Amino acid sequence: MSPSVPTPRLLVVDDEPDLRTLYELTLVREGYDVDCAGSVTEAWALLALQPYDLLITDMRLPDGNGMDLLARLESAARAERTIVITAFASPENAVEALKAGAYDYLTKP
């Protein structure tokens, strides 16, 4: 009998409740354990409780932005990979996010 593989834990950070719910339902259906936050503060509170395999964050949040989360993860030497999603994409933002340590940068439809 082989040991079971743990289910990947994801943290979704987006201030739009409808999108947050859509992401959560889609990812849960794909077999992930998902927690959600609507702000940088809520995200950091969840990150203080446990590690995640992946963080998916909106660029613009009510109390900061995805870059703030990237900087805090880096300064805390956290291992979470981060995907930044935004409706306000620009080449400059993409380069900035990737240089700051984002694993990927996606544009919202």
DSSP file (Angstrom, degrees, kcal/mol; ACC not computed):
  #  RESIDUE AA STRUCTURE BP1 BP2  ACC     N-H-->O    O-->H-N    N-H-->O    O-->H-N    TCO  KAPPA ALPHA  PHI   PSI    X-CA   Y-CA   Z-CA
    1    1 A M              0   0    0      0, 0.0     3,-0.1     0, 0.0     0, 0.0   0.000 360.0 360.0 360.0 125.8    0.0    0.0    0.0
    2    2 A S        -     0   0    0      1,-0.1     2,-0.1     3,-0.0     3,-0.1  -0.567 360.0-100.6 -86.0 149.5    1.5    3.3   -1.0
    3    3 A P        -     0   0    0      0, 0.0     2,-0.1     0, 0.0    -1,-0.1  -0.388  43.5-107.8 -66.3 144.9    1.3    6.4    1.2
    4    4 A S        -     0   0    0      1,-0.1     0, 0.0    -2,-0.1     0, 0.0  -0.462  26.9-121.3 -75.3 146.2   -1.4    8.8    0.3
    5    5 A V        -     0   0    0     -2,-0.1    -1,-0.1    -3,-0.1     2,-0.0  -0.730  31.6-114.8 -85.6 130.1   -0.4   12.1   -1.3
    6    6 A P        -     0   0    0      0, 0.0    -1,-0.1     0, 0.0     3,-0.0  -0.347  31.6-106.4 -65.7 146.4   -1.6   15.1    0.7
    7    7 A T        -     0   0    0      1,-0.1    25,-0.1    25,-0.0    24,-0.1  -0.570  40.3-108.8 -71.6 128.7   -4.1   17.3   -1.0
    8    8 A P        -     0   0    0      0, 0.0    25,-2.4     0, 0.0     2,-0.5  -0.334  29.3-138.8 -60.7 138.5   -2.5   20.6   -2.1
    9    9 A R  E     -a   33   0A   0     23,-0.2    44,-2.5    25,-0.1    45,-1.4  -0.877  21.2-171.3-102.8 128.4   -3.7   23.6    0.0
   10   10 A L  E     -ab  34  54A   0     23,-3.0    25,-2.5    -2,-0.5     2,-0.5  -0.910  14.6-153.3-120.6 146.3   -4.4   26.8   -1.8
   11   11 A L  E     -ab  35  55A   0     43,-2.2    45,-3.1    -2,-0.4     2,-0.5  -0.983  10.8-162.3-118.2 121.7   -5.1   30.3   -0.6
   12   12 A V  E     -ab  36  56A   0     23,-2.6    25,-2.5    -2,-0.5     2,-0.5  -0.904   4.5-170.0-104.8 126.6   -7.2   32.6   -2.9
   13   13 A V  E     +ab  37  57A   0     43,-3.3    45,-2.6    -2,-0.5     2,-0.3  -0.948  25.9 135.5-121.6 111.2   -7.0   36.3   -2.2
   14   14 A D        -     0   0    0     23,-2.2    47,-0.1    -2,-0.5     6,-0.1  -0.969  46.1-145.8-154.6 137.9   -9.5   38.5   -4.0
   15   15 A D  S    S+     0   0    0     45,-0.4    23,-0.1    -2,-0.3     3,-0.1   0.578  80.8  88.3 -84.0  -8.4  -11.7   41.4   -2.8
   16   16 A E     >  -     0   0    0      1,-0.2     4,-2.7     2,-0.0     3,-0.3  -0.806  66.1-157.9 -91.8 108.4  -14.5   40.5   -5.2
   17   17 A P  H  > S+     0   0    0      0, 0.0     4,-2.4     0, 0.0     5,-0.2   0.854  89.1  52.9 -55.8 -39.5  -16.8   38.0   -3.4
   18   18 A D  H  > S+     0   0    0      2,-0.2     4,-2.2     1,-0.2     5,-0.1   0.922 113.0  43.1 -64.8 -43.1  -18.3   36.5   -6.6
   19   19 A L  H  > S+     0   0    0     -3,-0.3     4,-3.0     2,-0.2     5,-0.2   0.908 112.1  54.0 -67.4 -41.3  -14.9   35.8   -8.2
   20   20 A R  H  X S+     0   0    0     -4,-2.7     4,-2.5     1,-0.2    -2,-0.2   0.924 111.2  45.8 -57.7 -45.4  -13.5   34.5   -4.9
   21   21 A T  H  X S+     0   0    0     -4,-2.4     4,-2.9    -5,-0.2     5,-0.2   0.902 111.8  51.6 -65.4 -41.7  -16.4   32.0   -4.7
   22   22 A L  H  X S+     0   0    0     -4,-2.2     4,-2.3     2,-0.2    -2,-0.2   0.935 112.1  46.0 -60.6 -47.1  -16.0   31.1   -8.4
   23   23 A Y  H  X S+     0   0    0     -4,-3.0     4,-2.7     2,-0.2     5,-0.2   0.933 114.0  49.5 -60.1 -46.0  -12.3   30.3   -7.9
   24   24 A E  H  X S+     0   0    0     -4,-2.5     4,-2.7    -5,-0.2     5,-0.3   0.944 112.1  46.0 -60.8 -49.9  -13.0   28.4   -4.7
   25   25 A L  H  X S+     0   0    0     -4,-2.9     4,-2.1     1,-0.2    -1,-0.2   0.904 114.6  48.3 -61.4 -41.9  -15.7   26.2   -6.2
   26   26 A T  H  X S+     0   0    0     -4,-2.3     4,-1.1    -5,-0.2    -1,-0.2   0.927 114.7  44.4 -64.4 -45.4  -13.7   25.5   -9.3
   27   27 A L  H  <>S+     0   0    0     -4,-2.7     5,-2.2     2,-0.2     4,-0.2   0.875 112.5  51.0 -70.4 -37.6  -10.5   24.6   -7.4
   28   28 A V  H ><5S+     0   0    0     -4,-2.7     3,-1.8    -5,-0.2    -1,-0.2   0.915 107.5  54.2 -63.8 -42.0  -12.4   22.4   -4.8
   29   29 A R  H 3<5S+     0   0    0     -4,-2.1    -1,-0.2     1,-0.3    -2,-0.2   0.813 104.9  55.2 -61.0 -29.5  -14.0   20.6   -7.7
   30   30 A E  T 3<5S-     0   0    0     -4,-1.1    -1,-0.3    -5,-0.1    -2,-0.2   0.466 128.6 -98.7 -83.5  -1.9  -10.5   19.9   -9.1
   31   31 A G  T < 5S+     0   0    0     -3,-1.8     2,-0.2     1,-0.3    -3,-0.2   0.588  77.5 133.0 101.3  11.4   -9.6   18.3   -5.7
   32   32 A Y      < -     0   0    0     -5,-2.2     2,-0.5    -8,-0.1    -1,-0.3  -0.638  57.3-124.3 -93.0 152.2   -7.7   21.1   -3.9
   33   33 A D  E     -a    9   0A   0    -25,-2.4   -23,-3.0    -2,-0.2     2,-0.4  -0.862  39.9-166.3 -87.5 126.9   -8.2   22.3   -0.3
   34   34 A V  E     -a   10   0A   0     -2,-0.5     2,-0.3   -25,-0.2   -23,-0.2  -0.962  21.1-176.8-127.8 131.8   -9.0   26.0   -0.6
   35   35 A D  E     -a   11   0A   0    -25,-2.5   -23,-2.6    -2,-0.4     2,-0.3  -0.893  18.1-151.6-114.2 154.0   -9.1   28.9    1.9
   36   36 A C  E     -a   12   0A   0     -2,-0.3     2,-0.3   -25,-0.2   -23,-0.2  -0.940  13.5-176.6-130.3 149.9  -10.1   32.4    0.8
   37   37 A A  E     -a   13   0A   0    -25,-2.5   -23,-2.2    -2,-0.3     3,-0.1  -0.982  19.2-154.0-140.6 150.9   -9.4   35.9    2.0
   38   38 A G  S    S+     0   0    0     -2,-0.3     2,-0.3   -25,-0.2   -25,-0.1   0.376  77.6  23.5-105.1   2.4  -10.7   39.3    0.8
   39   39 A S  S  > S-     0   0    0     22,-0.1     4,-2.3     1,-0.1     5,-0.2  -0.965  81.8-101.6-157.1 168.5   -7.7   41.4    1.8
   40   40 A V  H  > S+     0   0    0     -2,-0.3     4,-2.8     2,-0.2     5,-0.2   0.909 121.4  53.2 -61.3 -42.6   -4.0   41.4    2.6
   41   41 A T  H  > S+     0   0    0      1,-0.2     4,-1.9     2,-0.2    -1,-0.2   0.925 110.4  45.3 -61.2 -46.7   -4.8   41.4    6.3
   42   42 A E  H  > S+     0   0    0      2,-0.2     4,-1.9     1,-0.2    -1,-0.2   0.902 113.3  51.5 -63.6 -40.4   -7.1   38.4    6.1
   43   43 A A  H  X S+     0   0    0     -4,-2.3     4,-2.6     1,-0.2    -2,-0.2   0.931 109.5  48.6 -62.5 -45.5   -4.6   36.6    3.9
   44   44 A W  H  X S+     0   0    0     -4,-2.8     4,-1.6     1,-0.2    -1,-0.2   0.859 107.9  55.2 -66.4 -33.7   -1.7   37.2    6.3
   45   45 A A  H  X S+     0   0    0     -4,-1.9     4,-0.6    -5,-0.2    -1,-0.2   0.911 111.5  44.3 -63.4 -41.2   -3.9   36.0    9.2
   46   46 A L  H >X S+     0   0    0     -4,-1.9     4,-1.2     1,-0.2     3,-1.0   0.890 110.7  54.1 -69.4 -38.8   -4.5   32.7    7.4
   47   47 A L  H 3< S+     0   0    0     -4,-2.6    -1,-0.2     1,-0.3    -2,-0.2   0.804 101.9  59.7 -64.5 -28.5   -0.8   32.4    6.4
   48   48 A A  H 3< S+     0   0    0     -4,-1.6    -1,-0.3     1,-0.2    -2,-0.2   0.750 105.1  50.5 -70.2 -22.4    0.1   32.8   10.1
   49   49 A L  H << S-     0   0    0     -3,-1.0    -2,-0.2    -4,-0.6    -1,-0.2   0.788 124.5 -13.2 -86.3 -29.6   -1.9   29.6   10.8
   50   50 A Q     <  -     0   0    0     -4,-1.2    -1,-0.3    -3,-0.0     2,-0.2  -0.991  67.6 -98.0-165.9 159.8   -0.5   27.3    8.2
   51   51 A P        -     0   0    0      0, 0.0     2,-0.3     0, 0.0     3,-0.1  -0.525  33.3-151.3 -82.7 157.6    1.6   27.0    5.1
   52   52 A Y        -     0   0    0     -2,-0.2   -42,-0.2     1,-0.1     3,-0.1  -0.909  18.2-139.3-124.6 155.3    0.0   26.7    1.7
   53   53 A D  S    S+     0   0    0    -44,-2.5    28,-1.1    -2,-0.3     2,-0.3   0.791  90.2  10.7 -80.2 -29.7    1.2   25.1   -1.5
   54   54 A L  E     -bc  10  81A   0    -45,-1.4   -43,-2.2    26,-0.2     2,-0.5  -0.994  59.9-155.3-152.7 141.7    0.1   28.0   -3.6
   55   55 A L  E     -bc  11  82A   0     26,-2.7    28,-2.9    -2,-0.3     2,-0.5  -0.982   8.1-167.4-117.5 127.1   -1.2   31.5   -3.2
   56   56 A I  E     +bc  12  83A   0    -45,-3.1   -43,-3.3    -2,-0.5     2,-0.4  -0.970  19.5 177.3-114.5 116.7   -3.4   33.1   -5.9
   57   57 A T  E     -bc  13  84A   0     26,-2.8    28,-3.0    -2,-0.5   -43,-0.2  -0.947  30.4-126.3-129.3 142.5   -3.8   36.8   -5.3
   58   58 A D  E     - c   0  85A   0    -45,-2.6    28,-0.2    -2,-0.4     8,-0.2  -0.443  24.1-130.8 -70.1 153.7   -5.5   39.7   -7.0
   59   59 A M  S    S+     0   0    0     26,-1.6     7,-1.8     6,-0.2     2,-0.6   0.911  93.3  51.6 -74.3 -43.0   -3.2   42.6   -7.7
   60   60 A R  E     +E   65   0B   0      5,-0.2   -45,-0.4     6,-0.1     5,-0.2  -0.857  68.0 165.6-103.8 123.2   -5.5   45.2   -6.3
   61   61 A L  E >   -E   64   0B   0      3,-2.2     3,-1.3    -2,-0.6   -22,-0.1  -0.894  47.3-108.5-130.8 160.2   -6.9   44.7   -2.8
   62   62 A P  T 3  S+     0   0    0      0, 0.0   -23,-0.1     0, 0.0     3,-0.1   0.793 117.0  30.7 -63.1 -28.7   -8.7   47.0   -0.3
   63   63 A D  T 3  S-     0   0    0     -3,-0.0     2,-0.3     1,-0.0   -24,-0.1   0.036 135.4 -40.0-119.6  27.0   -5.7   47.3    2.1
   64   64 A G  E <  S-E   61   0B   0     -3,-1.3    -3,-2.2   -24,-0.0     2,-0.3  -0.994  70.3 -87.7 154.2-147.7   -2.8   46.8   -0.3
   65   65 A N  E >>  -E   60   0B   0     -2,-0.3     4,-1.4    -5,-0.2     3,-0.9  -0.941  39.2 -87.9-153.4 175.8   -2.0   44.7   -3.3
   66   66 A G  H 3> S+     0   0    0     -7,-1.8     4,-2.3    -2,-0.3     5,-0.1   0.809 122.0  61.1 -59.0 -30.7   -0.5   41.5   -4.5
   67   67 A M  H 3> S+     0   0    0     -8,-0.4     4,-2.5     1,-0.2    -1,-0.3   0.859  99.4  56.0 -65.5 -34.8    2.9   43.0   -4.4
   68   68 A D  H <> S+     0   0    0     -3,-0.9     4,-2.4     2,-0.2    -1,-0.2   0.919 108.5  47.5 -61.2 -43.4    2.6   43.6   -0.7
   69   69 A L  H  X S+     0   0    0     -4,-1.4     4,-2.7     2,-0.2     5,-0.2   0.922 110.7  51.3 -64.4 -43.3    1.9   39.9   -0.2
   70   70 A L  H  X S+     0   0    0     -4,-2.3     4,-2.4     1,-0.2    -2,-0.2   0.926 111.2  48.3 -58.4 -44.8    4.8   38.9   -2.3
   71   71 A A  H  X S+     0   0    0     -4,-2.5     4,-2.7     1,-0.2    -1,-0.2   0.910 112.8  47.4 -63.6 -42.6    7.1   41.2   -0.3
   72   72 A R  H  X S+     0   0    0     -4,-2.4     4,-1.8     2,-0.2    -1,-0.2   0.895 111.6  50.4 -67.6 -39.2    5.9   39.9    3.0
   73   73 A L  H  <>S+     0   0    0     -4,-2.7     5,-2.8     2,-0.2     4,-0.2   0.921 112.9  47.4 -62.3 -43.1    6.2   36.3    1.9
   74   74 A E  H ><5S+     0   0    0     -4,-2.4     3,-1.4    -5,-0.2    -2,-0.2   0.933 112.2  48.0 -63.7 -47.2    9.8   37.0    0.7
   75   75 A S  H 3<5S+     0   0    0     -4,-2.7    -1,-0.2     1,-0.3    -2,-0.2   0.791 113.1  48.8 -67.9 -26.0   10.8   38.8    3.9
   76   76 A A  T 3<5S-     0   0    0     -4,-1.8    -1,-0.3    -5,-0.2    -2,-0.2   0.389 110.7-123.8 -91.0   3.5    9.3   36.0    6.0
   77   77 A A  T < 5 +     0   0    0     -3,-1.4    -3,-0.2    -4,-0.2     2,-0.2   0.874  48.8 172.1  55.5  41.0   11.2   33.4    3.9
   78   78 A R      < -     0   0    0     -5,-2.8    -1,-0.2    -6,-0.2    -2,-0.0  -0.498  32.9-145.2 -79.7 151.5    7.9   31.6    3.1
   79   79 A A        +     0   0    0     -2,-0.2    -1,-0.1   -27,-0.1    -5,-0.0   0.479  54.6 125.5 -96.8  -4.4    7.9   28.8    0.5
   80   80 A E        -     0   0    0    -26,-0.1     2,-0.3    -7,-0.1   -26,-0.2  -0.308  56.8-134.6 -61.4 132.8    4.5   29.5   -1.1
   81   81 A R  E     -c   54   0A   0    -28,-1.1   -26,-2.7   -29,-0.1     2,-0.4  -0.628  24.9-148.4 -78.9 149.1    4.5   29.9   -4.8
   82   82 A T  E     -c   55   0A   0     19,-0.4    21,-3.4    -2,-0.3    22,-1.2  -0.977  16.5-165.3-129.5 132.5    2.3   32.9   -5.8
   83   83 A I  E     -cd  56 104A   0    -28,-2.9   -26,-2.8    -2,-0.4     2,-0.5  -0.970  15.9-150.9-110.9 127.2    0.2   33.5   -8.9
   84   84 A V  E     -cd  57 105A   0     20,-2.4    22,-3.1    -2,-0.5     2,-0.4  -0.849  12.8-171.3 -99.5 131.4   -0.9   37.2   -9.3
   85   85 A I  E     +cd  58 106A   0    -28,-3.0   -26,-1.6    -2,-0.5     2,-0.3  -0.954   9.9 169.2-121.2 141.6   -4.2   37.8  -11.2
   86   86 A T  E     - d   0 107A   0     20,-1.9    22,-2.8    -2,-0.4     3,-0.3  -0.999  40.4-153.0-152.0 150.5   -5.4   41.2  -12.3
   87   87 A A  S    S+     0   0    0     -2,-0.3     2,-0.3    20,-0.2    -1,-0.1   0.506 100.2  61.2 -90.7  -9.2   -8.1   42.9  -14.4
   88   88 A F  S    S+     0   0    0      2,-0.1    -1,-0.2    -3,-0.0     5,-0.1  -0.458  78.4 172.6-115.7  57.0   -5.7   45.8  -14.8
   89   89 A A        +     0   0    0     -3,-0.3     3,-0.1    -2,-0.3    18,-0.0  -0.339   6.8 165.2 -73.0 145.6   -2.8   44.1  -16.6
   90   90 A S     >  -     0   0    0      1,-0.1     4,-2.3    -2,-0.1     5,-0.2  -0.973  46.7-117.0-150.3 152.8    0.2   45.9  -18.0
   91   91 A P  H  > S+     0   0    0      0, 0.0     4,-2.4     0, 0.0     5,-0.2   0.876 116.6  54.6 -57.8 -36.2    3.6   44.7  -19.1
   92   92 A E  H  > S+     0   0    0      2,-0.2     4,-2.5     1,-0.2     5,-0.2   0.924 108.7  46.8 -64.4 -44.7    5.2   46.8  -16.4
   93   93 A N  H  > S+     0   0    0      2,-0.2     4,-2.8     1,-0.2     5,-0.2   0.897 111.3  52.2 -63.9 -40.0    3.1   45.1  -13.7
   94   94 A A  H  X S+     0   0    0     -4,-2.3     4,-2.5     2,-0.2     5,-0.2   0.938 111.7  45.2 -61.8 -47.0    3.8   41.7  -15.0
   95   95 A V  H  X S+     0   0    0     -4,-2.4     4,-2.6     1,-0.2     5,-0.2   0.920 113.6  50.7 -62.7 -43.8    7.6   42.3  -15.0
   96   96 A E  H  X S+     0   0    0     -4,-2.5     4,-1.7     1,-0.2    -2,-0.2   0.922 112.0  46.9 -60.3 -45.3    7.4   43.8  -11.5
   97   97 A A  H  <>S+     0   0    0     -4,-2.8     5,-2.6     2,-0.2     4,-0.3   0.923 113.7  47.0 -64.7 -44.7    5.4   40.8  -10.2
   98   98 A L  H ><5S+     0   0    0     -4,-2.5     3,-1.1     1,-0.2    -1,-0.2   0.892 112.1  50.2 -66.5 -38.9    7.7   38.2  -11.7
   99   99 A K  H 3<5S+     0   0    0     -4,-2.6    -1,-0.2     1,-0.2    -2,-0.2   0.825 106.4  57.3 -66.2 -30.1   10.8   40.0  -10.5
  100  100 A A  T 3<5S-     0   0    0     -4,-1.7    -1,-0.2    -5,-0.2    -2,-0.2   0.507 132.3 -89.2 -80.2  -3.6    9.3   40.1   -7.0
  101  101 A G  T < 5S+     0   0    0     -3,-1.1   -19,-0.4    -4,-0.3    -3,-0.2   0.476  71.5 153.7 114.4   1.9    8.9   36.4   -7.0
  102  102 A A      < -     0   0    0     -5,-2.6    -1,-0.3    -6,-0.2   -19,-0.2  -0.392  38.8-146.4 -63.4 140.8    5.5   35.6   -8.5
  103  103 A Y  S    S-     0   0    0    -21,-3.4     2,-0.3     1,-0.3   -20,-0.2   0.838  78.8  -7.2 -74.6 -35.3    5.4   32.2  -10.1
  104  104 A D  E     -d   83   0A   0    -22,-1.2   -20,-2.4    -7,-0.1     2,-0.4  -0.974  58.0-141.8-156.5 165.2    3.0   33.5  -12.8
  105  105 A Y  E     -d   84   0A   0     -2,-0.3     2,-0.3   -22,-0.2   -20,-0.2  -0.984  24.1-176.1-136.5 118.9    0.9   36.6  -13.7
  106  106 A L  E     -d   85   0A   0    -22,-3.1   -20,-1.9    -2,-0.4     2,-0.4  -0.882  21.1-131.4-122.3 150.1   -2.5   36.1  -15.3
  107  107 A T  E     -d   86   0A   0     -2,-0.3   -20,-0.2   -22,-0.2   -22,-0.0  -0.840  25.7-123.2 -98.8 133.4   -5.1   38.5  -16.6
  108  108 A K              0   0    0    -22,-2.8   -19,-0.1    -2,-0.4    -1,-0.0  -0.448 360.0 360.0 -69.1 146.4   -8.7   38.2  -15.5
  109  109 A P              0   0    0      0, 0.0    -1,-0.1     0, 0.0   -22,-0.1   0.510 360.0 360.0 -69.0 360.0  -11.2   37.7  -18.3
